[in-house]
Amino acid sequence: MRIITIILSISAILFAGQTNWRFYFDVQSGRSQKFTIGMDRQASDHFDRGFDVPAPPATMAPPSGFYPYISFVDTNYRYLDAAWTDIRAISDSSKWIIILHHPETLTTITWRTDSIPIGNLDIDNIDIRMLDGKFIIPKSDTIFTIKYSRKPIISTEPQLKIDFNLPKPAKVNIVIYGKHWKQIDKLDYGTLVAGEYNKKWKPSAKLSGVFIYQVFADDILIAVGKLLTVGN
């Protein structure tokens, strides 16, 4: 089983009375589970009654059927390793890991756009504000990441490589999107043999900024990622 990590990345401007935040999202694959993550001046990075909501321990996860949870390891509570709400202390950076057991199909993450906190919020290193309230994870994945950082990491290096693994021969195409899933480009590679691939996107000279790619094999989503171009 692979693990999907959620990393939440936020660059927050800490105004008085505005440092607390909550981000609400649903994870769905056959069944749906609600989650809440966030920060609060009165919370800690350990289990806090009144803030955190534990889920059944991961060791007790059903042997089949979709079961998502936040990986929560608190040495003060040796049996608590899963949560559905995890509110932490205010800090410059943090990371949440969401694990998906037995996804039945593509896993869909949806969220309340009015709960997005001030700053940058990333899912799998993609700015959540690009995604228009929805993100889809390939069936083969069982980890996605949400990252929080007070100061956003600004890269000036182009990031144009597209990596994916093809378990069996298939017709492959890659779709490139801009903000709010607006299609920018489409690459058709025809039928490829099984193997590990590293393709490079060559954007037109007028394109600059952050983009999202999805890789399809026989019309099945197998990979999602971020691209960055700084002009050509």
Number of C-alpha atoms within 10 A of each C-alpha: 10 11 15 20 23 22 23 28 30 25 19 21 13 13 8 7 7 12 16 19 17 16 20 17 19 15 22 22 21 14 13 15 15 16 20 20 21 25 21 17 14 12 20 16 16 17 22 15 9 8 19 20 16 19 18 16 15 20 9 7 16 12 9 10 14 20 22 29 25 24 21 24 16 14 11 9 11 8 13 18 19 24 24 20 22 26 26 23 16 19 15 13 16 20 15 21 20 26 23 24 23 19 21 15 14 18 22 17 19 17 20 13 15 9 14 19 19 14 16 22 25 21 22 23 17 25 21 24 16 19 20 14 16 18 19 17 22 19 18 19 21 20 20 20 20 24 24 24 20 17 15 15 10 6 10 9 9 15 16 16 16 19 14 18 14 17 12 11 13 18 16 21 19 21 16 22 21 18 17 14 16 13 14 15 15 14 12 11 12 11 13 14 13 12 11 10 14 9 12 12 17 12 16 11 10 8 16 14 12 18 24 23 22 22 23 21 21 14 11 16 19 21 22 22 18 19 20 19 21 15 12 11
